[in-house]
Amino acid sequence: MFGWTLHGNGRDVAPGKVVAPGERLNWPATIAIGVQHVVAMFGATFLVPTLTGFPVPTTLLFSGIGTILFLIITGNRLPSYLGSSFAFIAPITAATASGAIGSALAGIVAVGVLLAIVGVVVQVAGLKWVDALMPPVVAGAIVALIGFNLAPTAWSNFEADPIAATITLAATILFAVLFKGFLGRISIFLGVIVGYVYSAATGAFGVPNAVTGLTPAEAISQAAWIGLPEFHVPDFAAPGTWSTLAMFLPVVLVLVAENVGHVRGVATMTSSDVNRYTGRALIADGLATGLAGAGGGSGTTTYGENIGVMAATRVYSTAVYWVAGFAAILLAFSPKVGAVFNSIPPGVLGGVTTALYGLIGIIGIKIWVDNRVDFSRPVNQYTAAVSLVVGIAGFTMHIEAFEFGGIVLGTVAALVIYHVGNFVARLRGSGADDGGPIPAVGQIGGDPEN
């Protein structure tokens, strides 16, 4: 598993070549690129626990552990970093608003188990059934409605401090437009830094927390440099937990799309042999997500930010991901790091999430564009139109003790309208839409061009 061969002279990537998963550069270069991967994933990974109230160090810990687990399960032949998935933000936010963190963690564990089961099926039966269930028009609708469903959350934070939010949003957009390559990919992270500095300069850190009574500056100064992360356990017996689980199930479809897209992207740049690890990738991400939920971390997924780093460096060596995984684990044992992230003001979060949630929606729309979805067909029109309105408006449905939110209902609407509509069309002899294979959508929350 660890028999990497040295690429070329070990210092540089040969012209016109890439460093394959089974190769590596010399260890100083490998370590440097591994640390760069940590920086690339950091901006998006810390935002998920920050937005949902989860402990940041715990999420980082399970992110690093999940990455190592992923490498082991895929036989050390599929380079990937498992960071926090933005697809979990909406159901976690809804679950924690109506109950304790235990209910949200139960949902994350359920998603992990189901994703691992999907991986086993894919490993045995192949990907054709996934392509048939979730063609581009459906996949795009599901991804888009998950992002747009979060719009009210962005506004509630934005109005807490409109000036800080506007400065953060403007900085994020400017960094994305002005910089290319790596700096452009971490524009969200840089925008948060700008907003954070503005808030600190205008006295936001002198306001005591309503619960702890400490100002952010005091909380940071009192936090230890080294300490254990904060762990929580899922609570399947809590009131409302089982209705909460329904909100998490659509996330499985997003994670399938992201993992399949990641494998295909790596295969395009390295070797088509990588595609045979698709089932293992789904199993690995499912186990990593379930493990994270069992200990208090957020669910994981393959990261588009790190795909960008690989594309820029042409280094697809799995060795750098071992470095990145262990670096994330080390960072997790610093309570001071968590205190810094927890001190980010709501206005700053409102500014960055206004862009971030919109980007999630745009990724869904990009799926339609890239796959040339034919919207002259009524079945495609209604699949997208109805599901988006249901998700954006936040439709809800109560069936006894169960409550189904906009993401669940929007996902069901997309699947039912598309498949029933095409079935009726075939009965009438009018033909059906050729959905095509599931697209390589890239990581939600990352660069939409990935």
Salt bridges, closest charged atoms under 4 A:
GLU23 OE1 - HIS7 ND1 3.08
GLU230 OE2 - HIS232 NE2 2.83
ASP370 OD2 - LYS366 NZ 2.68
GLU403 OE1 - HIS398 ND1 3.78
ASP447 OD2 - ARG185 NH1 3.14
